[in-house]
Amino acid sequence: MVLGYTDAAFMNDTGAYLRFALRAAGDITGTILVPAIVAALLGTALDAHYGTGRIIFVVCLLLAFAATAFILVKKVRMYAKEYQQLIDAPVRDRSAGR
């Protein structure tokens, strides 16, 4: 018995958990990587253009960090709510119809 499910019911419902986990992991990874990469490229280009050393680069990274933290908090709360709904949903025994 796993998390209150019989083994067969859990195995039939594992696909939903796996899809949720992969979607959440991909979304959170993209949320972290994209702003950091864009900030690094933009900061480097602007520093080279204006000849400011690494000042704009650091500022861009700090802004990206702040934006990422704000967005991550919202996404993690959203995924926590969605995960709770997934847990609370009744288990569908797909093998019963066979």
C-alpha positions as MATLAB code, in Angstrom:
seq = 'MVLGYTDAAFMNDTGAYLRFALRAAGDITGTILVPAIVAALLGTALDAHYGTGRIIFVVCLLLAFAATAFILVKKVRMYAKEYQQLIDAPVRDRSAGR';
ca = [
       0.000    0.000    0.000;
       1.448    3.374   -1.044;
      -0.002    6.664    0.271;
      -3.272    4.974    1.116;
      -3.690    3.413   -2.330;
      -3.620   -0.215   -3.175;
      -0.570   -1.060   -5.247;
      -2.596   -1.647   -8.421;
      -4.474    1.640   -8.110;
      -1.264    3.534   -7.448;
       0.452    2.019  -10.476;
      -2.519    2.889  -12.692;
      -2.512    6.485  -11.443;
       1.277    6.981  -11.489;
       1.143    8.449  -15.007;
      -0.702   11.501  -13.715;
       1.931   12.068  -11.042;
       4.770   11.609  -13.515;
       3.247   14.040  -16.026;
       2.717   16.581  -13.254;
       6.281   16.205  -11.963;
       7.875   16.526  -15.397;
       5.741   19.541  -16.307;
       6.502   21.283  -13.011;
      10.231   20.516  -13.220;
      10.459   21.773  -16.801;
       8.522   24.931  -16.058;
      10.555   25.764  -12.959;
      13.835   25.037  -14.741;
      12.855   27.349  -17.592;
      11.793   30.008  -15.119;
      15.267   29.958  -13.580;
      17.372   29.591  -16.735;
      15.753   31.954  -19.231;
      15.993   35.201  -17.211;
      19.572   34.413  -16.139;
      20.737   33.720  -19.696;
      18.938   36.747  -21.137;
      20.317   38.997  -18.372;
      23.863   37.710  -18.882;
      23.745   38.210  -22.652;
      22.072   41.604  -22.407;
      24.412   42.804  -19.652;
      27.498   41.680  -21.549;
      26.331   43.362  -24.755;
      25.430   46.619  -23.000;
      28.715   46.671  -21.072;
      30.637   46.206  -24.318;
      28.619   48.916  -26.049;
      28.897   51.520  -23.295;
      32.320   50.453  -21.980;
      31.174   50.237  -18.369;
      33.201   47.231  -17.263;
      30.790   44.793  -15.644;
      28.394   47.208  -13.951;
      25.424   46.685  -16.289;
      26.067   42.924  -16.326;
      25.794   42.724  -12.533;
      22.722   44.985  -12.442;
      20.987   42.867  -15.096;
      21.757   39.681  -13.166;
      20.441   41.183   -9.930;
      17.236   42.278  -11.654;
      16.862   38.815  -13.199;
      17.396   37.232   -9.776;
      14.715   39.414   -8.181;
      12.238   38.761  -10.992;
      12.962   35.030  -10.900;
      12.412   34.854   -7.142;
       9.065   36.638   -7.456;
       7.897   34.434  -10.337;
       9.088   31.235   -8.641;
       7.096   31.943   -5.495;
       3.944   32.354   -7.583;
       4.617   29.198   -9.624;
       5.475   27.044   -6.630;
       2.248   28.103   -4.914;
       0.327   27.294   -8.092;
       1.950   23.860   -8.393;
       1.386   23.148   -4.695;
      -2.321   23.819   -5.136;
      -2.427   21.707   -8.288;
      -0.585   18.858   -6.560;
      -3.017   18.959   -3.638;
      -5.894   18.678   -6.122;
      -4.156   15.710   -7.731;
      -3.806   13.989   -4.366;
      -7.403   14.752   -3.369;
      -8.829   13.458   -6.661;
     -10.417   10.024   -6.427;
      -8.279    7.198   -7.742;
      -9.575    5.807  -10.997;
      -9.026    2.085  -11.269;
      -8.561    1.675  -15.011;
      -8.215   -2.090  -14.751;
     -11.843   -2.443  -13.558;
     -13.238   -1.886  -17.063;
     -11.166   -4.658  -18.648;
];
